[in-house]
Amino acid sequence: MNDREEKRQKKLDAIHEEIIAYLDGELDEDVSQRVEQRLDKDPNYRRRLQQMERAWDCLDALPQAEVGESFTHSTVEMVTLTAEKELSLSATTHSRSLTTWFMGGALTLAGLAAGFIFTTLVTPDANQELLRDLPMIENIDMYLHADNVEFLQKLQEEKIFM
Amino acid sequence: MVISESTALKYERLDPDVRLMLKVRDDDAAAFEELMRRYQSRLITILQHIVGRRDQAEDLVQDVFLRVYRARKRYVPGAKFSTWLFTIANNVARNALRSSARRHEINLGPTAGNESSALTLEQLAMAASGQMPTRQFDRNEMADIVRLAVTSLNERQQMAVLLSKFEEMSYADISQVMDLSPQAIKSLLSRARGKLRKILEPYLSHQQVPEDNQP
């Protein structure tokens, strides 16, 4: 399709869209008035609109479904059954998920306890260290008078200074 | 999509079916049944034309209502109820057509198993090209011709045409149902109706009003 044909086709498409939108009541008031003025003056435009309208009216020949009470009942039944099934499934899932949570909680607690014990055993306790060093802390003033540690150890070995 | 409280209140005030759906949200079974009664035939009509078979259309409508029931607790009115319902129906129909295509099922069209449908698409094409002898068609034949003409449209064109014709939906509502812009719907309907006119015009130019339609 060359440029000229393409432009012509686009113009036709636009006219077509306008006619359909007019028939569907989808145009603004001023555009609708413009369409009506053209319909008065342009027989081709009017013919095109009439063809579209006639073809559209043909769709009235399509059958429309009629549904009996039995369909309503079977649908309600189906929805109720499915809802009940889903409810019981969700209850099972809920109870399973409670068990999972319980197990998970117990495992977490056990892990925390093990961690506490491990930490207590492995990590040096500052209070224990202080307790161990308490005799020295209590006599720190006297220790400060000594020149060196070997001398103090000697005094201790000979039970002169405790 | 977040729906503002004012929008929800507007639709609740304007649309009685929205009020029914809000009762369904509160587990009112009678309201659910009432909505079904109001919409089941309309849904079957549209879906039967889309999928081509009455029994499949009924199954799909049941699926639509099941989805409505499942979604009830999350329901917040952000559109007319019919728009919301047909959006679900459109999704259900599209999924069904997609899985049919995946299973390589042959869509026999609405004439499958229907003995009154004596016309074929080839005959339609012949008539459109002026090769078929012109004669008067009775109502059933005309219905078959129109049905075949509709099946010649693509899936989206069919849905837009059927919503416009049977539900008298505006372009804005159809655009919401089909998740397209109103301008896209305008073009879609224009092309679809152009195609219908092209197929049906040869019949219409020679068609007289069937006797049982005359006053």
Contacts between the chains, C-beta under 8 A, distances in Angstrom:
chain1	res1	chain2	res2	distance
A	13	B	187	7.9
A	13	B	190	7.1
A	16	B	190	5.2
A	16	B	194	5.8
A	17	B	186	5.7
A	17	B	187	6.4
A	17	B	190	4.2
A	20	B	186	7.6
A	20	B	189	5.9
A	20	B	190	4.7
A	20	B	193	5.5
A	21	B	171	7.8
A	21	B	186	5.9
A	21	B	190	7.7
A	24	B	164	6.8
A	24	B	171	7.2
A	24	B	189	7.4
A	26	B	170	7.0
A	26	B	171	5.3
A	26	B	186	7.1
A	51	B	197	5.5
A	51	B	201	6.1
A	51	B	204	7.8
A	52	B	193	6.1
A	52	B	194	7.9
A	52	B	197	5.7
A	54	B	197	8.0
A	54	B	200	7.9
A	54	B	201	7.9
A	54	B	204	5.3
A	55	B	193	6.8
A	55	B	196	5.1
A	55	B	197	4.0
A	55	B	200	4.7
A	55	B	201	6.6
A	55	B	204	6.8
A	56	B	165	7.4
A	56	B	193	6.4
A	56	B	196	7.6
A	58	B	142	7.2
A	58	B	146	5.1
A	58	B	149	7.9
A	58	B	196	7.7
A	58	B	200	5.3
A	58	B	204	6.9
A	59	B	146	6.0
A	59	B	150	7.4
A	59	B	161	7.5
A	59	B	165	5.0
A	59	B	196	7.7
A	61	B	139	6.8
A	61	B	142	5.0
A	61	B	143	4.4
A	61	B	146	4.9
A	62	B	49	6.9
A	62	B	143	6.3
A	62	B	146	5.6
A	62	B	147	6.2
A	62	B	150	7.0
A	62	B	165	8.0
A	63	B	45	8.0
A	63	B	143	6.3
A	64	B	41	7.0
A	64	B	45	4.8
A	64	B	166	7.1
A	65	B	41	5.0
A	65	B	44	3.9
A	65	B	45	4.4
A	65	B	48	6.0
A	65	B	54	7.4
A	65	B	57	7.5
A	66	B	41	6.1
A	67	B	40	4.9
A	67	B	41	4.7
A	67	B	44	6.1
A	71	B	40	6.4
A	71	B	58	6.6
A	72	B	33	6.7
A	72	B	36	5.6
A	72	B	37	6.1
A	72	B	40	6.5
A	74	B	62	7.8
A	75	B	36	6.1
A	75	B	40	7.2
A	75	B	61	7.4
A	75	B	62	5.0
A	75	B	65	5.6
A	76	B	29	7.8
A	76	B	32	7.5
A	76	B	33	5.9
A	76	B	36	7.1
A	78	B	62	5.6
A	78	B	66	7.1
A	79	B	32	7.6
A	79	B	62	7.7
A	79	B	65	6.0
A	79	B	66	5.4
A	79	B	69	5.0
A	82	B	66	5.9
A	83	B	69	6.3
A	83	B	70	8.0
A	86	B	70	7.8
